[in-house]
Amino acid sequence: MQKTDNLTAYINEHANPYTQTADLEPLIKEASKARYVMLGEASHGTSEFYTIRAEITKQLIEEHGYSFVAVEGDWPPCFEVNRYVKGMAPEYSTARDVLRSFNRWPQWMWANEEIIPLIEWMKEFNKKQPARNQAGFYGLDVYSLWESMEAIIEYLEKIKSPDVEKAKNAFECFEPFNKKPEKYGVSAAYYGEDCMEEMLEMLRTLRQNKSTYDDDPEASLNMQANAVAASNAEAYYHAMVSHDAESWNIRDKHMMEALRIISEHYGTGTKGIVWEHNTHIGDARATDMANEGMVNVGQLAREMYGEEDVYAVGFGTHRGTVIAGAKWGAIPEKLVVPKGVAGSWEDLLHKSGSFNKFIMFNEENRKLFRDIIGHRAIGVVYHPEMEHLGNYVPSRISERYDAFIHVDETKALTPLIS
């Protein structure tokens, strides 16, 4: 038998079909043993990836005591969602209102119809909980330099903190770049004109005086996370112009730092759910990323917390449609996702039966899925006609994930347009 024939046979033996969330109960039960459940996605524009993760998330929060959802999104707008679900944002009447806070491209990642039911569910769930048990919603990403700085200054001014001058001094350093990170990146990388010293000084000051901001725990968390986001964003934009691998590592290490800060806010024994692309939650050591010196959240979390406390679930599809842009900043389009390339993980999952299925990897079967195989990854910029040239990541699937959910045919999510 050829290697692909073996894999198809192994999939037939170990995969379970599913048509509804109840069918995923064995996976959810196993995942709930971990401190962190990481739910992936093969694209940022697929409806089913959002709706399935939402149903799993509800069960983990309601039945297994998970405290927060941390997503691949910027801290400031995600914190607005957090305020909404915790009943602290009377200025928003509905989830649709608060999702308008997402105004950085690609907005559709969070400003979409599919996420609305989860946000409204979290708000209703929290109404029945004491404040200490309310589930939170937070962003892990690193892009929000200007927005985070503005939030820090606004808060420090509100409480009349003497630290506001250092924050303003740091922010003034960035003003010549007109909120254009690419301009700052070029200036920092090639001309040595950066704001690193100002950012580090601000961060040191805020950390030294952290105890003075503890009267309002959520506000204190917000300022601390914004300070770290702003500092790491400076480093990210500094590196992204000339060091792709370095900027990637800065970003994923930042996301781990943000996850740690959120966890410490909730206290010892906290359990959290992470929503990010497969390329972030699937262990980088099981892909060719490792050859380029790249790390990711999945790897770092396993190293920091132990493999038994991290449960990573990959998601994929054989074919369908997706929302993406032809280039960065372009108007999003509904694009056709072609059938999985012959011999790829997606192709073999389809050949084993054209229905939705999931596989849980364990000590008995993990060795069967360790062969390197191409595994599709779709970004916010996508060219379907070219995907065979660069959208398949060589992966050892059972080492990259603890489980995998396959949706045979998917449809594009629905961005909010009003």
N, C-alpha and C positions, 0 to 999 in steps of 0.2 A: 504493500500500500504506500502511496505517496504521503508526504507529511501532511498535506491539506486533507487527504482522506482520513488520516488518523484524527486530526483535529475535529473534523465534522462528526466522526463517530463519538469522540469524547463529548462534544457539545450535545449530541443526541442523548448520551447517557446521563449527563449531569445537569442539563438545563431544565428549568421548570417553566411551563407556559403560564401566562397570566392575562386576564382580561379586566381585572378590577383590583383596587388597592388591597382588598382582603387576601388576594392570592400572594401578595408580597409579605404576609405576616411572618413567615420564617426568617426572611431577610431582616425585617424590622426588629424582630426579637433578638436576633444575633447581633445586629448593629447596636442595640440599646445597652449592650454590656460594656461598650467603650465610652470613654469620657467625651470623645469628639467623634461625631459622625460627619463625614465629608461627602457631600453629594455633588457629583460632577455634572458635566454637560459636554457634548461634542461640538456645540455651537452656542452662541449667545442669542440666537434668533429662532429657536425651535419651541413651538407651543408645548408639546408633550413633556419636554424636559422640565419646564416650569410647573406644569400641573401635577406631574407625578411627584416631584420633589416636595411640592406643597402638601400633598396628602401624607407623605411619609413624615414631614415636619410636624404636622398637626398631631399625629399619633405619638411621636417622640416627646412633644411638649406635654400633651394631655395625659398620656398613659405611662410615660417613663421619666418624667421630671426634668426634661431639658429646659435650660433657663434662657437661652438666647439663640437667635439666628444671626450669623455673621456672613456677609456676602461680598462678592467681588464688585464693590461699588465704593464711591467716595464717601468719606465720613460725614461731611456736612449734610447732604440731602438724606442720607440714610438715618442720621440722627433726628431729622424732622419726622421721618416715618416712626422712629422709636418714640418720639414725643407723642405722636398721634395714637399709637397702639396702647400707650400707657395713660391716655386721657389727659395729657399735659399740653395739648395744642388746640385750644378752642377756636383758633383762627381757621382751622380746616374742618369742613363739614363732612367730607367723605375721603376715602382712600384716593379717589381720583384727584381730589384737590391737592393732597400732600405730594402725590407723585409728580406734580408739576415742578417740584423742587429740583428734579433731575434735568438740568439744562446743559450739561456737557455732552457732546457727541461721544459715544453712541447712546443717546437718551433712551432708546427702545429697550435697552437691557433691563431697566427697572420701570420705566414709564410705559407699561404695557397692560393689556386687559387681563392677562393670565395671572399676574401677581396680586390683583385686587382682592379676590376672594380670601387669600391667605391673610392679607393685612387686616381686612375687616374681621376675619375669624379671630386673629390675635387680639384685636381691640375688645371683642365680646368676651373672649376667654379672660382677659385681664380684669374686666369689670368685676368678675367673681372672685378675684384673688386679692389677698393683702399685698401691699406695695412690695414687700420683700420677695414675693413669689411671682410677680408679673414678668412675663416673657418679653425680652428686648429684641430690637432689630438694629443691627449696626453694620457699618461699612468698613472693609479692611484695606481698601486700595490706597494708592500713594499719590494720585494725580492732583489733589485739591490744594495746592500750595497757596494760591491767592485766597480761596474761599476759607481755608483753615486759619490763615493769618487774620482775615477780617473777623472771623468768629472769636478768635482769642482777644483781639483788641476790644471788640464790642462787649465781651464779658468782663474784661478787666476794668473797662470804663464804668460799666454798670455797678460793680462792687467797689469802685473808687480805689483800686489797687495801685500801690506805688510802682508795681512792675509794668504798668502800661507803657511807660516811656521806653523801656528796653524793647518791648514788643513793637512799638511804633518805629523805633530805630531800625530794627531788623526788616520791617515791612518796607520802609523807605528805600532800602537798598534795591528792592525789586521794582520800584515804580518806573524806572526808565524803560522797562521791557514790556509795558502795556499789556500785562496779563497774557503774553505770548511765550510759552515755555520754550519753543524752539529758538527764539531770540536769546533767551537767557542761556540755554544750553550751548549755543555757539560762542557766546561771549565768555562763558566760564571755561569751556574746553579749549578754546584756541587763543584766547586773549588774556587768560588769567584774571578776568574780572568777575569774581564770584561773590556770593553773600554768605559763604560758609561760616566765617567767624561771627558774624552778627547772629546767625541762626543758632549756633552752638551756645553763644552767650545767653540768648533768650531762653533756650532750653535749660541751661544750667540754673538760671535764676528761678524759673517756674518750678523746677524739681526741688530746689532748696526750700522754696516757700510753699510747697505742696500742702502742708498741714493747714495753711491759712484759708484754703479753698474747700475744706471738707464739710462745711455746714450744709451744703446741698450736694449730695453724692453724685447725682446724675449730671449736674452742672460741672462738678469737679472732673468727672470722667470725660465729659465733652471737651473741656479745656485741655486736659492731659493728652487725649487722643489727637486733638487738632495740633497741639504743639509737636508731637512726634511725627504726625503726617507732614506738617510743613517742613520740618527739619529733614526728614528722609526724602521728601519731594525735591528739595534743593539738591541733594546728592544724586537723586535719580536723573533729574534734568541735566545736571552737570555731566553725568556719565553717558547719557543716551546717545549723544551725537557721535561719539567715537568708540564706545565700548558696549556692544549689544549684550554680551554675556554678563558684564558687570552690572549694567542697568537692570537686566532681568533679575539678577541675584539681589540687588538692592530692593527691588520691588517685592519679591517674595519674602525676603527677610523682614521687610517692613510689615507685611501682612501677618507674619508670625508674631511680631512684636505687638501689633494691634490686638491679635487674638489673646495674647498673654495679658495685656492691660484690661481687656473686657473680662477675662476669667477672674482676675484678681479683684475686680470691682464686685463680682457676684460672690466671691468667697470660696473657701475650701470645699472641694467636692463638686464644684460646678460642672455641669455637662452642657456642651454647646454643639450647635449644628452649623456647618460651614457649607455655603453654596459658592462654588467656583468652577471654572472651566476644568475639564479633564487634565489639561496641561499643568494646572496648579495643584490639584488634589491627588493625582496619580503619581506615585513615587518616581522622581526623576531618575533614580538609580536603575530603574527598569527600562530606560529608554536611551536613545543616543544623546540626550541632553547631557548625560554624565560625561561623555567624551569631550564636550566643550566646556567643562567646568561649571555647568549650570546646576543649581539646586532649585527646589520648589517647596511649597507649603507641605505637600504630602510627605516628602522626605524629612524635612525639618521637624514636623510634628512627631513623626515616628521616632526620630532621634532624641527629641526633647522629652516626650511623654511615654515612650515605649510603644511597641507595635500593638500590644494588647489594648491600649487605650485610644487607638485611632482606627476607625473603620471607614475605609474609602470605597465609595460606590461609583464606578464609571458608568457613563451613559453613551449610547450610540444608536445609529440608524442606518438602514440599508439604502434608503432613497426617500425623496419627498420634496419639500420646499423649505426655505429658510429666509429670514430677514437679514440682510447684510448690505454693505456699501461697496461700490466699485473702487473707491479709494477712501483714505481717511478724510472724514468731514463731508462725504458725499451724501446725497439724499438716499435714505435706505430704500431698498427694493426687495420685492419678493422674488427670489431666485430658485431655480430648480436644483435640487441636490441629486446628482446622477447616481445610478446604482453603484454599489461598492465595487472598487477595482478587484478584478479576479485575483483570488488568493489572499485578499485582505481579511482582517478579522470580521468586518461587516459583511463581506461576501459569504464567508463560511457560516456565520450565524443565520443568514438568509437561506443558504442551501440546506441547512439542517431543518428547515421548515419555515415558511413565510408567515410567521405569527410572532407576537410579542413574547419575550422570554427573559428569564434571569438566571444567572449562574452564581452560586456562592462558592468561593474557593476555601478549601480547608486542608488539613494535613494530608488527607487521603488523596485528594485530586489535584492539589496545587502543582505537583510535578508534571501533570499532563498538559498544562497550558503555559509552560515556561519557554517554549520555542519562540524565537523572535519572529514577529509578524507585523505587517503594516496595519496601522490603526488610525482611522481618519480623525482629523482635527480641523474644524472650520472656525475662522476668526471673524471679527467684525468687518474686515475687508476680505472679500471672497470672489474668486473667479472660477466658477465651476468647470469651465472648459480647460482650465490649467491645473486642476487639483491633483491629477495623477503625478504631477511634477514636484509637488511640495507639501501636500496636505496629509500625507500618511507618515505617521511617526513610528519608526521601528520600536516595538514594545514586547516585553515579556508580560503578558496580560495578567497572569496570576500573581506576579510580584508587584506589578504596578497598582493593582486594586485588590480589595478583599471580596468584592462582588461586582457584577456587571449587569446592567439592565439594558436590553435591546428592544427598541421600538422599530418594527420592521419598516413601516412607512409613516413618516412624520409630516406635519404641516407647519408653516411659518406662524410665529406668534403675531399678535395684533398690537401694533404700537398705538399709544394714545395720541390722538390727533386733535382733540378738543378738550 
